[in-house]
Amino acid sequence: MRWKEHSRYRLISLLTAVLLLWGLGQTPALKSYFDAVKGGGAAPGAMKDFAEEADDLYGMAVPAMAHGSAKVTPLGDSELLNRIKKEAETRNIPPVDAKVDRVWKAIPGLNGRSVDVEKTFQLAKRHPASEPIPFVYRTIPPAVGLKDLGAHPIYKGNPQKKMIALMINVAWGDEFLPGMLQTLRDENVHATFFFDGTWLSKNIEAAKKIGEEGHELSNHAYSHKNMSQLSRSAAMEEIRKTQQLLDEKVGVKNGLFAPPSGDFDQETVDIAHGMGLQTVLWTFDTVDWKKPDPEVVLSRFRRLVEPGTLVLMHPTEASSKALPGLIKEAKKQGLALGTVSELISPERLPELESGRN
């Protein structure tokens, strides 16, 4: 008799458990959890939702579940939002206005950034609690940009931007050009080539190939004359003829002008500005035309390079041999290398400047 009662009790208990599980299986939270498990893994908050619903409907407590090898304890919405707001204060960066420096003339501005709290919050709620918060940023442009400064030459980029640019002036001789291009290719670096118009008119296909490799192609006047000694009309013609070659023959839209030998006056800058061109000089001169020892060039560069540096060189033996070392030294100092336009743009390099996402 006792055996029959015991068996009947076990049968009733089993039927009760089956019915209870079936009922729980109809709850959205548990159904969602089971579906997620079948699909390859439940979201960290799924079991928490089920536990709360089971407690409300059936008065039963469900123990905390482990997600992988570590327990998942998702933050509540309020706690998560407060955490995002607090960390946003340390991640927000104000923009920097462009300005005219007494020595360095036009200094480019720099974008700021701010955390988009609402978008970050919505995205973070869908991410596993064990992963870092996926911050979403808004770009804040400076109130004053380069174009707002008027006609001024540029000698360097913004000192807060951890980037430098190589500007290679090509006016005659291309014996060492292939070797320099190979180095840039090997190091995955893009430079800005300023072409003398006379050279460019004879080397259109070579210029096109340089552009196809991702390098920037720009204006170095037409016949390498001292711009400050020319009449206004002659200076305009020097710039116009090379600009026409770049546009019509090479097929590039250029916005930069580097005066030959660095010789210019304010009228030169005004003329270039009127043609939509920014006059660009340099911060560091390799003086490669004097045929220095490549190690001397590298030693000076190592001592003087800094964020925003514009490096002047030509396709010479000295620069060709020094180039690999210059690139490696820049990277060693945590400096990115880009074109002149990239350097003087207000775009930031967050992965280099902050070390954070």
C-alpha positions in Angstrom: 0.0 0.0 0.0 2.8 2.4 0.9 4.5 1.5 -2.4 1.3 2.4 -4.4 1.0 5.7 -2.5 4.6 6.5 -3.2 4.3 5.7 -6.9 1.1 7.8 -7.1 2.9 10.7 -5.4 5.8 10.4 -7.9 3.4 10.3 -10.8 1.5 13.4 -9.6 4.8 15.2 -9.0 6.1 14.3 -12.5 2.8 15.5 -14.2 2.9 18.7 -12.2 6.5 19.4 -13.2 5.7 18.7 -16.9 2.7 21.0 -16.8 4.7 23.7 -15.0 7.5 23.6 -17.5 5.0 23.7 -20.4 3.4 26.7 -18.8 6.7 28.4 -18.3 7.6 27.6 -21.9 4.8 29.8 -23.1 6.2 32.8 -21.3 7.9 35.2 -23.8 11.0 35.5 -21.7 11.7 31.7 -21.4 10.6 31.1 -25.0 13.1 33.8 -26.1 15.8 32.2 -23.9 15.2 28.7 -25.3 15.2 30.1 -28.9 18.4 31.9 -28.3 20.1 28.7 -26.9 19.0 26.8 -29.9 20.5 29.5 -32.1 23.9 29.3 -30.5 23.7 31.1 -27.2 21.3 33.2 -25.1 21.8 36.9 -24.6 23.2 37.8 -21.1 19.9 39.5 -20.0 17.6 36.7 -21.3 17.7 34.5 -18.2 17.3 37.5 -16.0 14.1 38.4 -17.9 12.8 34.9 -17.5 13.6 34.8 -13.7 11.7 38.0 -13.2 8.7 36.8 -15.1 8.7 33.4 -13.4 8.7 35.0 -10.0 5.8 37.3 -11.0 3.6 34.5 -12.5 4.4 31.5 -10.4 6.1 32.8 -7.3 9.1 30.7 -7.9 12.7 31.9 -7.6 15.2 31.1 -10.4 18.8 31.0 -9.5 21.4 33.2 -11.3 22.8 31.5 -14.4 26.3 31.6 -15.7 27.0 32.9 -19.2 30.1 31.0 -20.4 32.6 30.7 -17.6 31.7 34.0 -15.8 28.5 35.1 -14.2 26.7 37.9 -16.1 25.4 40.7 -14.1 24.0 43.3 -16.5 23.8 46.9 -15.4 20.3 48.4 -14.9 19.4 51.1 -17.4 19.8 53.9 -14.9 23.2 52.6 -13.8 24.4 52.1 -17.4 23.2 55.6 -18.5 25.0 57.2 -15.5 28.2 55.3 -16.3 28.1 56.5 -19.9 27.5 60.1 -18.9 30.3 60.0 -16.4 32.9 58.5 -18.8 31.7 60.8 -21.6 33.2 63.7 -19.6 36.7 62.3 -19.9 36.2 61.3 -23.6 34.9 64.6 -24.9 37.5 66.8 -26.7 36.9 70.4 -27.6 37.6 71.6 -31.2 40.7 73.8 -31.9 40.2 76.9 -34.1 42.6 77.7 -37.0 44.7 80.7 -36.3 47.4 82.9 -37.7 50.6 82.6 -35.8 53.2 85.4 -35.8 56.0 82.9 -36.9 54.3 79.9 -38.5 51.5 81.9 -40.2 48.3 79.8 -40.8 47.9 77.0 -38.3 45.1 74.5 -39.2 42.2 73.9 -36.8 41.2 70.6 -35.4 37.8 68.9 -35.0 36.5 68.2 -31.5 34.4 65.2 -30.5 31.7 64.5 -28.0 30.0 61.3 -26.9 26.5 60.8 -28.3 25.1 59.6 -25.0 21.7 58.5 -26.3 23.1 56.4 -29.3 25.8 55.0 -27.0 23.2 54.0 -24.4 20.9 52.3 -27.0 23.9 50.4 -28.5 25.3 49.4 -25.1 22.0 47.9 -24.0 22.3 45.4 -26.9 25.9 44.5 -26.1 27.0 41.8 -23.7 27.8 43.2 -20.2 31.2 41.6 -20.3 32.3 43.8 -23.3 33.4 47.4 -23.1 30.8 50.1 -23.8 30.7 50.8 -27.5 30.9 54.6 -27.5 29.4 56.6 -30.4 30.9 60.0 -31.1 29.8 63.2 -32.8 32.3 65.4 -34.6 32.4 69.1 -33.6 34.0 71.3 -36.3 36.1 74.3 -35.2 34.4 77.7 -35.3 37.3 79.0 -37.4 38.8 77.0 -40.3 41.7 77.6 -42.6 39.4 79.2 -45.2 38.3 81.7 -42.6 41.8 83.0 -42.2 42.2 84.4 -45.7 45.4 84.3 -47.7 48.3 83.0 -45.5 51.0 80.4 -46.2 51.1 77.2 -44.2 54.4 75.9 -42.7 53.1 73.2 -40.4 50.0 71.3 -39.4 48.2 71.6 -36.1 50.7 70.6 -33.3 47.9 68.5 -31.5 47.6 66.2 -34.6 50.1 63.4 -34.3 50.8 63.2 -38.1 53.5 64.5 -40.5 53.5 64.8 -44.2 56.2 64.2 -46.8 56.2 66.8 -49.6 58.3 65.7 -52.6 59.1 68.5 -55.1 59.8 67.2 -58.6 61.3 69.7 -61.1 64.1 67.8 -62.8 65.8 64.5 -62.7 63.9 61.3 -61.8 66.7 58.8 -61.4 65.9 58.2 -57.8 62.1 58.6 -58.1 61.4 54.8 -58.6 63.4 53.9 -55.5 61.5 56.5 -53.4 58.2 55.2 -54.7 59.2 51.7 -53.8 60.0 52.7 -50.3 56.7 54.5 -49.9 55.0 51.4 -51.3 56.8 49.1 -48.9 56.0 51.3 -45.9 52.4 51.9 -47.0 52.9 55.6 -46.9 51.3 58.2 -49.1 53.1 61.5 -49.9 52.3 64.7 -51.7 54.2 65.3 -55.0 54.5 68.9 -56.1 55.2 68.9 -59.9 57.0 71.5 -61.9 54.9 72.1 -65.0 57.8 71.8 -67.4 58.7 68.3 -66.0 55.0 67.3 -65.8 54.3 68.2 -69.4 56.9 65.6 -70.4 55.9 63.0 -67.9 52.1 62.8 -67.8 51.9 59.0 -67.7 54.5 58.8 -64.9 52.5 61.3 -62.9 49.3 59.4 -63.5 50.9 56.2 -62.1 52.1 58.1 -59.0 48.6 59.3 -58.4 47.2 55.7 -59.0 49.3 54.6 -56.0 47.4 56.9 -53.7 49.8 59.8 -53.6 48.6 63.4 -53.8 49.6 65.4 -56.9 50.0 69.2 -56.6 51.3 72.4 -58.2 54.9 73.6 -58.1 54.5 76.4 -60.7 55.6 75.8 -64.3 59.3 76.7 -64.8 60.8 77.0 -61.4 61.2 80.7 -61.3 61.4 82.9 -58.2 57.7 83.9 -57.8 58.5 87.1 -55.8 60.4 88.5 -58.8 57.6 88.0 -61.3 54.9 90.4 -62.4 51.4 89.6 -61.2 50.4 88.4 -64.7 53.6 86.2 -65.0 53.1 84.7 -61.6 49.5 83.9 -62.4 50.6 82.2 -65.6 53.2 80.1 -63.8 50.5 78.7 -61.5 47.7 78.5 -64.1 49.7 76.4 -66.7 50.6 73.7 -64.2 47.1 73.7 -62.7 45.7 73.2 -66.2 48.0 70.2 -66.8 47.0 68.6 -63.5 43.3 69.1 -64.3 43.1 68.4 -68.0 46.0 65.9 -68.6 46.4 64.1 -65.3 42.8 64.3 -64.2 43.2 65.5 -60.6 41.6 68.3 -58.7 44.3 70.1 -56.8 44.1 72.6 -54.0 47.8 73.2 -53.0 50.6 75.3 -54.3 54.3 75.0 -53.3 56.4 78.0 -54.6 59.7 77.0 -56.2 62.7 77.3 -53.9 60.3 78.6 -51.3 60.5 82.0 -52.8 57.3 84.0 -52.6 55.7 87.3 -51.4 52.2 88.2 -50.2 51.1 88.8 -53.8 52.1 85.2 -54.6 49.9 83.9 -51.8 47.1 86.2 -52.8 47.2 84.9 -56.4 47.2 81.3 -55.3 44.4 82.0 -52.9 42.4 83.6 -55.6 42.8 80.5 -57.7 41.6 78.3 -54.8 45.0 77.1 -53.8 46.6 77.0 -50.4 50.3 78.1 -50.4 52.4 75.4 -48.6 56.0 75.7 -47.4 57.8 73.3 -45.0 58.7 72.8 -41.4 61.7 70.5 -41.9 64.1 70.8 -44.9 66.2 67.8 -45.8 68.5 70.2 -47.8 69.1 67.2 -50.0 70.2 69.3 -52.9 73.4 69.9 -51.0 74.0 66.1 -51.1 74.3 65.6 -47.3 75.1 62.2 -45.8 71.7 60.3 -45.3 72.7 59.7 -41.7 73.0 63.4 -41.1 69.5 64.0 -42.6 68.1 61.3 -40.3 69.9 62.6 -37.2 68.5 66.1 -37.7 65.0 64.7 -38.4 65.1 62.5 -35.3 65.9 65.6 -33.2 63.5 68.1 -34.9 60.4 66.2 -36.0 57.2 66.8 -34.1 53.4 66.5 -34.7 52.4 68.7 -37.7 55.8 68.6 -39.4 55.9 69.2 -43.2 59.0 67.4 -44.6 60.6 68.8 -47.8 62.6 66.6 -50.1 63.3 66.0 -53.7 64.1 62.8 -55.7 67.8 62.9 -54.9 70.2 60.2 -53.7 70.3 61.7 -50.2 66.6 61.7 -49.7 66.2 58.3 -51.4 68.6 56.7 -48.9 67.3 58.6 -45.9 63.6 58.0 -46.6 63.3 54.5 -45.1 64.9 55.7 -41.9 62.7 58.9 -41.8 59.5 56.8 -42.1 60.6 54.3 -39.4 61.6 57.1 -37.0 58.3 58.9 -37.4 56.4 55.7 -36.7 58.7 55.0 -33.8 57.7 58.3 -32.3 54.0 57.5 -32.7 53.4 59.8 -35.7 51.2 58.8 -38.6 52.3 59.8 -42.1 49.9 61.2 -44.7 49.5 63.6 -47.5 49.7 67.4 -47.0 45.9 67.7 -47.4 45.3 65.0 -44.8 47.7 66.7 -42.4 46.2 70.2 -42.7 42.6 68.9 -42.6 40.7 69.3 -39.3 40.1 65.5 -39.0 41.5 63.9 -35.9 43.4 60.6 -35.5 41.6 59.2 -32.4 43.4 55.9 -32.3 46.8 57.8 -32.1 45.8 60.8 -30.0 43.8 59.2 -27.2 44.7 55.6 -27.2 40.9 54.9 -26.8 38.0 54.1 -29.1 
